[in-house]
Amino acid sequence: MTTSTIKSYGAREMILVDTSVWVDVFRDATGNERNGLRTVLGEDNVVLTRFNQLELLQGAREEREWTLLVSYLDGQEYLEAGPETWRNAARIFFELRRRGLTVRSPIDCCIAQLALEHDALLIHRDRDFKTIADVRALRQQRL
């Protein structure tokens, strides 16, 4: 598998869709979730993180679902972490804790940090990202 590089898309927005949205989209038999996401995304570019890849694959319930997910995820573009990503993500967690705010997962701090580093709008259904936006200029939207 070759990792896609993130390209400049001019006026089009780069949107990072969190696992909290993808799970609902993939599990929705009616197509309502998928159509709702398409409406929000429009012509913008969707990217993922390796954390999304990990979370989606670990949720596979059977071999067929695993195979479909691997096939889909192999074709996606990913925001990759650099050497500073890990420290900056830990700093988010640290600053929240010092303010008495809690996030349920340090992975959410990593996803938020990747969105910040790549100036991506984070679309989610996870209250932790709103909390993170209290200490960082995270561009986020709850779907």
Secondary structure, 3 states (H helix, E strand, C coil): CCCECCCCCCCCCEEEECHHHHHHHHHCCCCHHHHHHHHHHCCCEEEEEHHHHHHHHHCCCCHHHHHHHHHHHHCCEEECCCCCHHHHHHHHHHHHHHCCCCCCCHHHHHHHHHHHHCCCEEEECCHHHHHHCCCCCCCEEEC
